[in-house]
Amino acid sequence: MALQREEVVRTALRLLNEVGIDGLTTRRLARELGVQSPALYWHFKNKRELLDLMAEAMLADALPPDRAPAPEDWPRWLAEDARAKRRALLAYRDGARVHAGTLPTADELPAVEAQLSALCQAGLRPRTALRLLLTIDRYVMGWVAEEQAWRQDAEERAQPAFPDEALSDLPLLREAADTLRMTDHDADFEYGLSVLIEGFRCAIAAEEAAGKGPTGSGPTGKGPTSKGSTGSGGREA
């Protein structure tokens, strides 16, 4: 039976959890699949393309391709997408490192276009809308990279990070010690996400005030009010 691309990608994801991104080589993957290395290059040209396919598969499991972003509800679905991406990357060893540097595949572009259309109808120009998507995507990726490194390093540290005695003469840091020690990854992630989304609310308002409504695809629309903003308390954006 001919080797299928999905089988290659799924096997690569399984190996990733076993050996990490540094141990995931085409030779190791070929051995796991019971083929010679050249057989893999029917499915991808190099390791970079393999990582792109792996990142796509990670997110496809968490983000159904038929999701329909709504212009009037853009903060909520952006926040939900960010949370889903974070969960997807955390589900795999070195998930953020796999995703870093990837580009959308041809199969993913229609979903990006749908998101841009919704954001343009909400009041953004295409360039600003794409910057919003990229900013949130890179926030998630960077956050998960730090989160995964922190958790991995915590197992190797001889003592807890920032012990109380180290903060005895630093009252401000001592008051914020829980955040310094990253004791609540979820709450800290939600805080940053809410700040990003609120910032783009301001961008929408500024573009509308300057008379620079969306151009290109999608009709001009009014930006949402400040009700229902993302926050660690309300969870929904």
C-alpha positions in Angstrom: 0.0 0.0 0.0 1.3 3.4 -1.0 2.4 5.7 1.8 -0.2 8.5 2.4 0.7 12.1 3.4 -1.7 12.0 6.4 0.1 8.9 7.7 3.4 10.6 7.4 2.2 13.7 9.3 0.5 11.7 12.0 3.5 9.6 12.6 5.7 12.7 12.7 3.4 14.2 15.4 3.6 11.0 17.4 7.4 11.0 17.1 7.5 14.7 18.1 6.0 13.8 21.5 8.6 11.0 21.9 11.8 12.7 20.8 11.0 16.4 20.5 11.7 18.6 17.5 15.5 18.2 17.7 15.2 14.4 17.6 12.7 14.4 14.7 14.8 13.7 11.6 13.6 12.4 8.2 15.8 9.4 8.8 14.1 8.6 12.1 10.7 9.2 10.5 11.4 7.0 7.6 12.6 4.2 9.9 9.4 4.5 11.9 7.3 4.2 8.7 9.3 1.3 7.4 10.5 3.1 4.2 13.7 4.6 2.8 14.2 8.3 3.4 13.7 9.2 -0.4 10.2 7.9 -0.2 9.2 10.7 2.1 10.1 13.4 -0.4 7.0 12.5 -2.4 5.1 14.1 0.4 7.3 17.1 1.4 10.4 18.7 0.0 12.3 19.2 3.2 11.9 19.4 7.0 10.6 22.9 6.8 7.7 21.8 4.7 7.1 18.8 7.0 6.9 21.2 10.0 4.3 23.3 8.0 2.2 20.2 7.5 2.6 19.2 11.1 1.5 22.7 12.3 -1.5 22.6 10.0 -2.5 19.2 11.4 -2.2 20.4 15.0 -4.5 23.4 14.4 -6.9 21.5 12.1 -7.7 19.2 15.1 -8.5 22.3 17.2 -9.9 24.7 14.6 -12.6 23.2 12.4 -12.2 24.5 8.8 -15.9 25.3 8.6 -15.9 27.9 11.5 -17.6 31.1 10.4 -16.3 34.3 11.9 -19.1 36.9 12.5 -18.2 40.6 11.9 -20.4 41.8 14.8 -18.8 39.3 17.2 -15.1 39.5 16.1 -13.6 39.8 19.6 -15.2 36.6 20.8 -14.2 34.4 17.9 -10.7 35.9 17.8 -10.3 35.1 21.5 -11.7 31.6 21.1 -9.4 30.9 18.2 -6.4 32.1 20.3 -7.4 29.8 23.1 -7.9 26.9 20.8 -4.5 27.4 19.2 -2.8 27.6 22.6 -4.5 24.3 23.6 -3.4 22.7 20.3 0.2 23.8 20.7 0.4 22.7 24.3 -0.9 19.3 23.4 2.4 18.5 21.7 6.0 18.5 22.9 7.7 21.5 21.3 4.4 22.5 19.7 5.2 26.2 19.6 8.6 25.5 18.1 7.0 23.5 15.3 4.5 26.3 14.6 7.2 29.0 14.7 8.1 30.2 11.2 5.3 28.3 9.4 3.3 29.8 6.6 -0.4 29.1 5.9 -0.8 26.2 3.4 -3.0 26.6 0.3 -5.7 24.7 2.2 -5.7 27.2 5.0 -5.9 30.4 3.0 -9.7 30.4 2.5 -10.1 30.4 6.3 -7.8 33.4 6.6 -9.7 35.2 3.9 -13.0 34.6 5.7 -11.5 36.1 8.9 -10.2 39.1 7.0 -13.6 39.6 5.5 -15.3 39.6 8.9 -12.8 42.0 10.3 -13.1 44.4 7.3 -16.9 44.4 7.8 -16.3 45.2 11.4 -14.4 48.4 10.5 -10.8 47.5 9.7 -8.9 47.8 6.4 -7.4 44.6 5.0 -3.8 45.4 6.0 -4.8 46.3 9.6 -7.0 43.2 9.8 -4.2 40.9 8.7 -1.8 42.6 11.2 -4.4 41.8 13.9 -4.5 38.1 13.0 -0.7 37.9 12.8 -0.2 39.8 16.1 -2.6 37.4 18.0 -1.1 34.4 16.3 2.4 35.4 17.2 1.3 36.3 20.8 -0.1 32.7 21.1 3.0 31.2 19.7 5.4 33.2 21.8 3.4 32.6 24.9 3.3 28.9 24.4 7.0 28.8 23.7 7.7 30.5 27.0 5.1 28.4 28.8 6.5 25.1 27.5 10.1 26.1 28.3 9.1 27.3 31.8 7.4 24.0 32.6 10.3 21.9 31.2 12.9 24.0 33.0 11.0 23.8 36.3 11.6 20.1 36.5 15.4 20.7 36.3 15.7 23.6 38.7 17.2 22.8 42.1 14.8 25.2 43.9 11.6 27.0 43.1 12.0 30.2 41.0 12.3 33.5 42.9 12.3 32.2 46.5 10.8 34.5 49.1 14.2 35.4 50.5 15.3 36.7 47.1 12.4 39.1 47.2 12.6 40.2 50.8 13.9 43.7 49.9 11.8 44.1 46.8 8.3 45.0 47.9 6.8 45.5 44.5 8.0 42.3 43.1 7.1 40.5 46.3 3.5 41.8 45.9 3.4 40.5 42.3 5.3 37.3 43.1 2.5 34.9 41.8 2.7 36.5 38.4 6.5 36.5 38.5 6.5 32.8 39.2 3.8 32.2 36.5 1.6 30.3 38.9 -1.5 30.8 36.8 -0.7 30.5 33.1 -4.3 30.7 32.1 -5.0 34.0 33.9 -1.8 35.6 32.6 -2.6 34.5 29.0 -6.1 35.8 29.2 -4.8 39.2 30.5 -2.5 39.6 27.5 -5.1 38.5 25.1 -7.6 41.0 26.4 -5.1 43.8 26.1 -4.4 42.9 22.5 -8.0 42.8 21.5 -8.9 46.0 23.3 -6.0 47.7 21.5 -7.5 46.7 18.2 -10.9 48.0 19.3 -9.1 51.4 19.6 -7.6 50.9 16.1 -11.0 50.3 14.6 -12.3 53.5 16.3 -9.3 55.5 15.2 -9.6 54.4 11.6 -13.3 55.2 11.5 -12.7 58.6 13.1 -10.1 59.3 10.5 -12.5 58.3 7.7 -10.3 55.4 6.7 -12.9 52.6 6.5 -12.2 49.2 5.0 -11.3 49.0 1.3 -11.1 46.0 -0.9 -13.3 43.1 0.2 -16.3 43.4 2.4 -18.6 46.4 3.0 -17.8 49.2 5.4 -19.3 48.4 8.8 -19.4 50.0 12.2 -17.0 48.8 14.8 -18.4 47.1 17.9 -18.9 49.0 21.1 -16.7 48.3 24.2 -19.3 46.0 25.7 -18.2 42.4 26.1 -14.5 42.9 25.9 -12.2 40.0 26.6 -11.0 39.6 30.2 -9.8 37.0 32.5 -13.0 37.4 34.5 -15.5 37.3 31.7 -13.5 34.8 29.6 -15.4 35.8 26.4 -14.2 38.7 24.2 
